[in-house]
């Protein structure tokens, strides 16, 4: 009887813990969906003027419109997209009419277009401010002699092009041969539903195992 009671209590406590973890992930899912909705609304909002001192946290995803001159210099960040394949993001310096120099992510070009000339000069660009976090312990150093970079590390790119550490990711066209890759929420992970299903699945397995051991324990004395 004690063994049965122990198995029952152990099964109920373990199953309760697993169910509570699944419920917690559902709450996290609801929270994350709200965060993503806020980000999407912020990305799609009407553009404003470039802030005087942009903040990497407060101004992340801020829609901005700038007028000025796009420079000839370029940095090529290696990227691969599902729809366009392998290529480069074009990072260029942009001097605003007010005299400020910032970075502009113009968008995507295929690898074979690396050496082709692109439109520069006076233009107006609409996009979103962003400070991507693409550096980790496995990110290679840039191949500066080949102008191949492997991440959009804003301070490093800004130092290379002598600009403010501010990156505007264009959502308007800057050249017919450059495909804008505007900011979206696609790359922001949201795996809470999968985690919830996993925890609830484990809770079901736990309940089945508990029932099985209870049945075996009761059946053993009879046999």
Phi, psi and omega in degrees: 000320178296320179297317178298317180296319179298313180298321180295313180296316180298319180293317181294316181294312180298316178296321179297320178297316180295318178296319180295324177294321176296318179295322177297320178294327176294321176294321177296323178298315179298318178296315183293322177297322176295319178297316180295322178296320178296319180295316180298319178294323180291317180299319186273001182292167178295138181290150179237179177287155178298124179299154181296315178229084182300137180255130183301337179261306184295328185254011177297132181073005182298127177287131185222144172238129180232149175238140181167215185234126177274126183282167181280334183294149180217147166242137185250113181260118182296133183209155175226129181242155181295320186270329187253348180084204183277147179179208183225145163275135180264116177253124184227156176279143179228125178258117182286166178298338178274359176094006179273145178249123179230172176267143173234126172272103187286331182132206191254139167230147175291161185301325182287349180263010186304318186267359182287146176289149180231159181295134175226191178098201186290134177191168175245133184235134174247135180191200182231137175289142179203150174233080185299145177252085187246003182265132170218188184292346182258000182285121180292158172291151180295147174267085188296327180293333178259359183054053176236120179245156187242004178196154176266074175274104191303312180300320180292316178296320180296319178295323181291328182252006178056057179231174169294153177283061183228125181244123175255116179270112187293137168246355173259158183286132175248348180195140181300335183263004179247125181266114179301141173241078187293164179292134174221177177265007185300320184279357181276119185294142176213080186257015187294327179295318178298318178297319180297315178300320179298312181295318179293325176295318177296323178297320178296315178298319179300316180296319179295318179294320178298314177300318181296314181293325175296317179295318180293322182293321178287325182285334184297313180297326180295320180290000000 
